[in-house]
Each structure stands twice: as structure tokens, then as C-alpha cells.
Amino acid sequence: MTLHLRPITGPDEIDLFNHFPYVLNKEVAGDLTAGRRHPGWLWVALDDGELVARVGLWSRPGGAAPQVLDIFDFTDARAGEALLREALDPLATKPEYTRFLSPDWRKDPGNQERFAVLERTGAKIFVERLRLHWEPGTPIAEPSGRLTFRQPRDAEELIGLMTRVLTGTLDAHGRDELTRMTAEQSAREQYRDELERYSSPHEWWRVAEHDGEAAGFVIPAHNGYNPIIAYLAVVPELRGKGLIDDILAEGTRILAAAGMPRARAATDVGNVPMARAFDRAGYVVFERQIDMVWPG
């Protein structure tokens, strides 16, 4: 074996990089154009000119460092591990690894081999998530009358609500952030780095009110790939009353009224109340997602 590890030279090598089949292949070219990927973040391992492994990293447009390692494939496990180490070595912080999988992913031994290689470099499985899909024509629950909806008054109101709903959160990422920062710091960071960046109309965002007080909120958006329910929550003191159904229906209704061809969402497998709410609303699980991290 004569193994050559290197980043791709540019868009002219996208076909080489995309030799392995994966759902994200169709996005690589557009990501390069949009600045979500860079040639130096797309690595290949070549054995006598034949692709035997690849690693791809991603960030939001303009990011100076990659935020996610979301492509990792190989035909030779040793080459895959060598390439992974080479691609991650220059980074000050190893980004989270994310893989989209079929709902029955455990039946595919290739997935176990991939995770085993990642674990040899120190990565650990952090959380499994459900990826959900809603299609136009799926019934949307009529308003129950329990809630009224309005746009957030300003960023501070929404950040305040985001801070409140972190109390008792079942979201693994949220719970992890609370070990390293305050709830307000986490909310401000998510607002600044994610919600504020959506180019879709912020007028879609809704605060739900119950008896004149904020009961929760929903953030319908477009993330550059799909229309999504980006954030959905009920304030702690009103959880367990079924209000989540009304709030999710309102967010879905907004995307449908805007003519969106679908809606996507995601939630942790362990967040059973949220998963059940999406199921009641007609969202179906079309993929699973595994997130892995390098502790420390």
C-alpha cells in the first residue's frame, strides 16, 4: 500500500471526494460555494490513486474553524484512522462528529466498524437523535384556543425564554452546555450563532401566550438546506399540559403557509415527550443521527 493523505485541490476534485455514496454528497459543491466547506477541510486517502478513505468538515458560512465533522467513509479501516488523525491534528479543538443513518442502522456492520475507528481516536458516542420529516397534505391540528401567538417583541425576550426553558431540559446538548456555562450564556450563544443567522424571515418566529403570559415559543426557519422547526419549547411550569401540540402545529402551519415543500426537525431519542409530540403532529422518522465527541 502506498498511502497518500491530503486535502482535495479544489472543486475539480469533488467527484473524487464524492466517490463514496452518502446523503451529504449532493451538498458538497454548494457548501464550497457558500463557504460552509473549504478544500482544506475535505481530505482524501489515496492508495495508488484509488480513494480508500475520506473526511469532510463543515461550518456555518464564514466560520474560521470547522464546527462539525460530518463525512467519514473508508474501505480500509487503517487508512480511515490514519486520515482521520491527519485531518484532526491541526485543529485546536476537535469538532463534534455527526452521522446520518437509516432507522435500522444497527443492522449494518459497516456502521459499527466506522464507530470503532472513531473510538480508537478517542471519540465517544454522545447522543442518538431522531430526524423527522413532515410533508404537505399531512393534517395540521386546528388551533385549540388555549394559546394565542405573536412575534417575539425583540431578541432579549426570546433569549429570556430560551434561558427559562433550559430548566429541566431533556436535550443532551443543552444539558452538557449547562455544565460549562449558565443558562443565559447558552441561550445567548445559540441565538447569536444559530437563530440570528437564519436568512429565512424572522417574522415566522412565534411566542405562545397562555392567559396573557408567555407559555413557550417555536422557531420555523430555513437552514440553507431545508425548512425546519429549529427550536420548539414550553416553559417549565406549563409542561405536561399538551401545549406543545398547539405550538408545534403553529410552527408547521407557518411553514406550510409559506409554501415550503416539507418540514424537517430533530430531537434526542431520550427526549420522549418531544418525540411523541412530533409523532402526534404527523412527523415521521426518516433517519437516525449519531453524534460523537472527543472528551476533553
Stockholm file with secondary structure:
# STOCKHOLM 1.0

chainA/1-296         MTLHLRPITGPDEIDLFNHFPYVLNKEVAGDLTAGRRHPGWLWVALDDGELVARVGLWSRPGGAAPQVLDIFDFTDARAGEALLREALDPLATKPEYTRFLSPDWRKDPGNQERFAVLERTGAKIFVERLRLHWEPGTPIAEPSGRLTFRQPRDAEELIGLMTRVLTGTLDAHGRDELTRMTAEQSAREQYRDELERYSSPHEWWRVAEHDGEAAGFVIPAHNGYNPIIAYLAVVPELRGKGLIDDILAEGTRILAAAGMPRARAATDVGNVPMARAFDRAGYVVFERQIDMVWPG
#=GR chainA/1-296 SS CCEEEEECCSGGGHHHHTTSCCTTHHHHHHHHHHTSCCGGGEEEEEETTEEEEEEEEECSTTCSSCCEEEEEEESSHHHHHHHHHHHHTTCSSCCEEEEEECTTGGGCHHHHHHHHHHHHTTCEEEEEEEEEEECTTSCCCCCCSSCEEECCSSHHHHHHHHHHHTTTCCCHHHHHHTTTSCHHHHHHHHHHHTGGGCCSCGGGCEEEEETTEEEEEEEEEECSSSEEEEEEEECGGGTTSSHHHHHHHHHHHHHHHTTCSCEEEEEETTCHHHHHHHHHTTCEEEEEEEEEECCC
#=GC SS_cons         CCEEEEECCSGGGHHHHTTSCCTTHHHHHHHHHHTSCCGGGEEEEEETTEEEEEEEEECSTTCSSCCEEEEEEESSHHHHHHHHHHHHTTCSSCCEEEEEECTTGGGCHHHHHHHHHHHHTTCEEEEEEEEEEECTTSCCCCCCSSCEEECCSSHHHHHHHHHHHTTTCCCHHHHHHTTTSCHHHHHHHHHHHTGGGCCSCGGGCEEEEETTEEEEEEEEEECSSSEEEEEEEECGGGTTSSHHHHHHHHHHHHHHHTTCSCEEEEEETTCHHHHHHHHHTTCEEEEEEEEEECCC
//
